[in-house]
Amino acid sequence: MAESEIHYRRSRYAIISPHRYFKGSGVYRLVYLTTKPRLLALSAAAADAIEKDDCSALSAGELSYLVKIGMLIDDEKRDCEYVSGLLAEQSQMSASRTFVLMPTSLCNMECSYCGQRHCPLAYSQRVAGQAKDAVVASLGNDEVQAVDVRWYGGEPLMAYHRILELSSTFVDVARKTRTAYQSSMTTNGSLMTFERLRTLYESAMLRKICVTIDGYGKFHNKSRKMRSGRPTYQLIVNWLMEAVEHIDKIPEILIIVRINITVNNASSIMRLLHDLYHHGLSDKHILLQLIPVYNWGHDNSDLQLDSRSLNECMEDWLREAVRLGLHINMLPTAIKQPVCIATNRFATVIDSKGQLYSCSEHPLVSPYDTHEVLGYVDSQSEVFPRPLGKYDDWPTSVLSGKVPCSTCPFSRYAEVPVLNAGMREKNHVRYT
């Protein structure tokens, strides 16, 4: 059957903007295909036809191209099965191993929205040795091509020297076995300095770090309270500035600045964006993420903006960030493989007691810290494939419609940002 005779319809993973863009005499609409992912500026006529599932209005060339990239499909079930198959495949990525290591359960902050229960517990020499053996076993496995270690907590920098000690072994073994290795860290930033960042970059192969700033100045200091009472906003901004100033010393680093949005700090976000800009943090190695606070282990509903206010504010913040030249999460440009460690049996969390979990949100959060323990790192040196966890059936749940993700076109994609095409070309494209 000729291609023109087949009844095609828009893929559920193709999102069409309701807005129109004008350039010269042309009128365009943006269409975002999440399965690639790819952002296209199609003629308004073509986009209108796709939106109505009326492919007769498309030229033969347009039809052929849109079918080729998967924007137009002839079977919706096959569309869903394709994505579900990729999800399932990603959950069995045995050539890559991910370890989320929690060398301490202690944190020096008392953030109002945090669901973790912190305690002065750190890797003992025994647990540290067992965690080290587990990572080394993966590095020495001939079938493993890459190992990723993610330092988490608590506040991981409260175990800074333990991280360096373990990393020394990991990096040495990775070089000997020629296994790709890198690490990342989630930190509150209060104990970070540029010298520490550089040491971690060189000695621990740290290539990504996520630090949180909750609004401008006093808003951050009030939201992310130190147990000692010490303010940290300017301290964090200072080491970020130093990192940008000496980025030639850490050229492959990505620093994610996470901004948790609450009713208490929303009024300061615009000022925060300007302050970061004036401190020179528009460098490409700095990525901003605007994250609305939700229920992290306990009820945070009193801190959450209502959806309408959040949407209106978010649009203003994103536009201003782009205008200032700040790098900020807009649209995914790469597939996240896998979507989450909790759906990947070749990823595991090892908490400060040596307990294994599938999800990094389970340790220190009641009741998950007791109900979702999958085993102990001392039970075997090779922990993969890890024991079945709560979310390992997620790929099949997406296909069967058992989870809300089933109808979400973004259900398998990363938060890697790009600038909106209309904004990027703001000097040439008129928007309505």
Order of alpha helices (4+ residues) and beta strands (2+ residues): beta-beta-beta-beta-beta-alpha-alpha-beta-alpha-beta-alpha-beta-alpha-beta-alpha-beta-alpha-alpha-beta-alpha-beta-alpha-beta-beta-alpha-beta-alpha-alpha-beta
